[in-house]
Amino acid sequence: TSAASGVALAAGAGGGTASRLVVLQGFGCEVEDVDLEHNKNLDWEFHPTRAAFGAGTRRYMLAAAIMNPVVCVGFLVVLYMVAFAIFKMSDMSWARSMATARAPGLSYVPYLFLLQGTSLVSARMAFFPEDNNSTATTVVGWTLLLFTLATPALLYLLVLRHVPRLSRAIPDPRLFPEDEAVQMLSDEASEKVVPYTGWKKTAYRFCFGDTIWVGSGEVEEGYFTEQYGVVFEPFREGMTWFVLTELACILLLSLLSAWRPGIGMQCHGRNGLITLLFLAYLVLLCWLRPFSAAMDNLISIVLSALMVFAVLFMTLGIIAEVSKDHMLFVAAGWMLLVSAILLLLKALWDIGTYAIDIYLSRRYAVREMVRREKLRKEQELDVVVPEILMPLRPCESVRSGSSLSSVGNIKSPLLGPSNNSQVLNSSWLSASGHQRRMASRRSLLSWETNSDSFSRTPRGRVPVPSRPTMRKNSTLSAKSEMDSVDETQGLTLSWV
């Protein structure tokens, strides 16, 4: 499995599956292949730096527990350095430079690949302090174990919970050009965004799926998908939480593998729990089919099924106390070998499809069109808002009862006080587009009057009259009510 897991790491896919395969290689009453009980180095999938700290029997495990996070942090630092270089060498904004470097989301790849080994060795050091050379080793084990157990919650808080607000999946224009959600892209579609038909459409849909993730927040926040998409882009909309399921499976497998069971029922019980864990993961895959592309769903289900049957056959062989040459172990070995080959092919396939994605500008073209459309609408808002606000005549005070000047003071966080509509209009238009957008969104326009003909408006929207109200012997429209309000009643336009 070493070659398979290495290519999987390069492709950014299947890292978790590769580490599970390595755990199952030496499946028994002890996870022998991980070499947890021997004074020699761990497999490179669990400890790629191959370093050793100290001279005790746990020197390789201690080094793996410390160096694996260092590798992830180092990868993250490199991403930020690349983003900084792009920012300095081009006219891109910092947000766009981060998106181009795929920072910090791309650091999820080494994290996913090394999570199994880090959690496994830290659990063994934490659970069996009597085997450690010092108390410091036990402290490091518990610290790293608690951190790895907390990473799914951190991933949810920092990334996944923001996905519904800042990202959305729209139908792929190459597959559904007539869909309402992509009609706005039709006029601005580039030459490469050409709808597919026939077998090309079927193959494209099988490999890439039906949708493309794009940004749905502010233009300044519109690069969230590019920055963090490596975490959730393979999944369908509404299924991004499945990332946490895969991480939970990895961590539970580490905890069960770190357990040192006795011979007999303890060993069989531990192996039975591992079998149920793999079976539950397979059932979820078959039931939910969480990935956007049918290819990803198919490969994931086949790999999971092979591992379920492999661990089941090995568990039955251990219970029956048959030799390693028995057909149960031979069949399990062949299943693991096929899984490793399939994982290798899938990793190469992912590299190829990613290159095709870049060549077709599949995601980039659509995201840029969505971003331009969003920018166009915001520019229209910049023109409309001053035209609506300027004719209004706010007064200086709500309850002062004093007579009003021709135009009262308006105070805003952006424009400051203004004494006439001409100055206010000039100040508004002289502000940059970004300032006008931020002022219009972060401000709450509240109208206060002793007449009930006006209503408070939602945050960031232009004030509008309330619904027409029926009064005795009179019927007024909303517009006539606005025009008929006596200025001395105290009409105020205030910024909050």
C-alpha positions, 0 to 999 in steps of 0.5 A, a space after each residue: 500500500 505504500 505506493 498507493 498511499 503516496 500517490 493518494 497524498 499527491 492527488 489529495 484524495 484517499 489519504 484516509 483510505 490509504 491509512 486504513 489499508 495500512 492498519 488492516 495489513 497486520 490485522 490481528 490481536 495486535 496491529 503488527 504492521 504499525 510496529 507499536 510493540 517493537 523497537 523499530 521505526 514505524 511505516 512511513 505512512 504514519 511517520 514520513 519524516 522517519 526521525 527519532 527523539 531520544 533513545 527509548 523504545 518509544 523514540 519513533 512514536 514520540 517523533 511521529 506524534 510531534 513531527 506529523 503536526 510540524 509537517 502540516 504546519 510547515 505545509 500551511 506556512 508554505 501556502 501562505 508564503 506562496 500567497 504572499 509572493 503572488 500578492 507582491 508580484 501581481 495586482 491581485 488583492 490579498 483574498 484573491 492571492 490566497 485563493 490562487 494559492 488555495 491557502 489555507 484549505 490545501 493543508 487539509 491534504 497532509 492533515 487527512 493523510 497523517 491523522 491516522 498515524 498521529 492519533 494512533 501513536 498518541 493514543 498508545 502513548 496516552 493509554 499505556 504510560 507504564 511503557 513510556 520512558 518519561 512523564 513528558 512522553 505521556 503528556 505529549 501523548 495525551 496532548 496530541 490525542 486530545 488535539 486530534 480528537 478536537 480537530 473535527 470540531 475545529 474543522 466544523 467551526 472554522 470551515 463547514 459551518 460557513 459553507 451554507 452562507 458563503 458557498 453554494 452549488 449551482 448546476 453546471 452550465 455545460 450540463 444544464 444550460 436551460 436551468 434558471 440558476 445558470 441563465 444569468 451566466 448565458 450572456 457572459 459565458 466564455 467560449 469554453 463554457 459550451 454545453 455537452 450532448 450525447 456521450 460527452 455529456 454522460 462521461 462528463 457528468 460521471 466524472 465531475 458531477 452535476 454541480 459546481 461550487 461557487 461563492 455566495 457571500 460578499 464579493 470580498 468573501 467570494 473566494 471562500 470556495 477557492 480557499 477552503 473548497 478542497 475540504 467540501 467540494 467533492 460532496 453534494 450540497 447538503 452533504 458536506 458534513 460527511 467530512 466529519 464522518 470520515 474523520 470520526 471513522 479514522 479516529 475511532 479506528 485509531 482508538 480501537 487499534 491502540 487498545 491492547 486486548 488480551 487473547 480470547 474474547 477481548 481480541 474478538 470483541 475488539 476485532 468485531 467492533 472494527 468490523 462494525 465500524 467499517 460496515 457502518 461506514 459502508 452502509 452510510 456510503 451506499 445510503 447517502 451517496 454523498 459525493 457529487 461525482 458518480 465516479 467518486 461514489 462508486 470507487 468509495 463504495 467498492 473500496 469500503 466493501 473490500 475492506 469490510 469483507 477483508 476485516 470480516 474474513 480476518 476476524 473469522 480466521 482469528 476466531 477459528 484459530 486457523 493458520 495464516 495460509 488458510 483461505 480466509 486470510 488469503 482471500 483477505 490479503 487479495 482484497 487488501 491488494 486489490 484495494 491498494 491497486 484501486 486506490 492507486 488508480 483512483 489517485 492517478 485518475 484524480 490527478 488526470 481529472 484535475 488537469 482536465 478541470 484546469 484545461 477546461 476552466 471548468 470551475 474557474 470560468 463559472 466562478 468568475 462569471 458569478 463574481 462579475 454578475 454579483 459585482 454588476 448588481 452591487 454597482 447598480 445598487 451604488 447608483 440606485 441608493 443615492 437617488 432614492 435617499 437624496 430627495 428625502 428631507 430628514 429633520 434635525 430632531 425627532 422630539 424637539 418640537 422645533 421648526 425644521 431647517 430646509 435640510 437637517 443633519 445626517 450623520 453616517 459612519 462613512 460620510 459624516 455630517 452633511 447640511 444639504 442634499 447636494 453635499 451629501 450626494 457629492 460625498 456619497 458619490 466621491 466615496 469608493 465603491 467598497 466604502 459605499 457597499 459597506 456603508 449601505 450594508 452595515 447601516 440601519 436606516 430607521 424612520 421615526 415619526 408620530 404617525 404610524 404610516 412608516 415602518 422600520 426597515 431591515 438592516 442595509 435596505 432603503 426605507 420604504 413606506 408601510 402598507 396603506 392603512 384604512 382610516 375613517 373617512 379617508 383612504 391614503 396610498 403609501 406615497 400620499 401618506 409620505 407626501 402628506 407628513 407634516 415636517 413639524 411632526 419630526 421625521 428623522 433619518 438616522 444611521 445606527 
